[in-house]
């Protein structure tokens, strides 16, 4: 298996490097404007290159599970949707419509759904006849919550890695841990390009990347729940920072009569950066927050009961919302230094 990992790592590096070089030659770049914080045109094909790497992983590794293979193969389609959006700047309706196609396939045709959201000793929260629309909405919700974190170098990638780290701890077997390693390697390599380490060409994830990562994590969580490998509330804690940020920012925007779909710089990473002026520490804080949230959830689950963990999840969200509202200011242009 070590030989396969070395081959996979080498191919990942090569594919992402070729993607970056080619993108600049073809002008597949994200241009600065009055709401974007980068100062020069930057290639936005990081996500599509990662999706190609994951397709190749299907041929290098013997993935033992049909669902996990489907998740990787269908993730390429969602990255294509993001690439089209990066290239042609789709409106919200167009983007959501295209996102629904691969999601619909896995949920409806492959039955990769959430039939319940956990046994809490005293009751089970069953979805019943709403299982398909509920599963579709959950995936769309989480995919777009990932998109909210893609506004600063490394933020979405590091936060996704925090989720992979948590899932590695919860992993039901070594095969699933290998699957998580397959996901981790291209993301880690991409980060070297994202920060231009070793003089590598700078690369953004783009919408292809944010949709890709959100799609994969969404269906991994559904898979773990469906197969009864991990309790749903622990899965919810693994993505707590995404859930809290997405809900709170939209509630705050609605309260202030702002368009929730309009891009802005009122996201968590913007607020933190405006205070500490460091991309590294901004990303570290968000990464750590998600880990800390999970630790709180795991302790309440393990040493009290699942219901206490569920109530804790809701309670911390309201605390997060109150603090978030206090420090969310009207739109101001933030300059990255």
HELIX and SHEET records of a PDB file:
HELIX    1   1 UNK A    2  UNK A   25  1                                  24    
HELIX    2   2 UNK A   46  UNK A   60  1                                  15    
HELIX    3   3 UNK A   66  UNK A   88  1                                  23    
HELIX    4   4 UNK A   92  UNK A  104  1                                  13    
HELIX    5   5 UNK A  105  UNK A  109  3                                   5    
HELIX    6   6 UNK A  128  UNK A  130  5                                   3    
HELIX    7   7 UNK A  131  UNK A  147  1                                  17    
HELIX    8   8 UNK A  155  UNK A  170  1                                  16    
HELIX    9   9 UNK A  174  UNK A  194  1                                  21    
HELIX   10  10 UNK A  197  UNK A  199  5                                   3    
HELIX   11  11 UNK A  206  UNK A  226  1                                  21    
HELIX   12  12 UNK A  232  UNK A  238  1                                   7    
HELIX   13  13 UNK A  240  UNK A  255  1                                  16    
HELIX   14  14 UNK A  268  UNK A  276  1                                   9    
HELIX   15  15 UNK A  279  UNK A  303  1                                  25    
HELIX   16  16 UNK A  306  UNK A  327  1                                  22    
SHEET    1   A 2 UNK A  29  UNK A  30  0                                        
SHEET    2   A 2 UNK A  42  UNK A  43 -1                                        
SHEET    1   B 2 UNK A 116  UNK A 119  0                                        
SHEET    2   B 2 UNK A 124  UNK A 126 -1                                        
END                                                                             
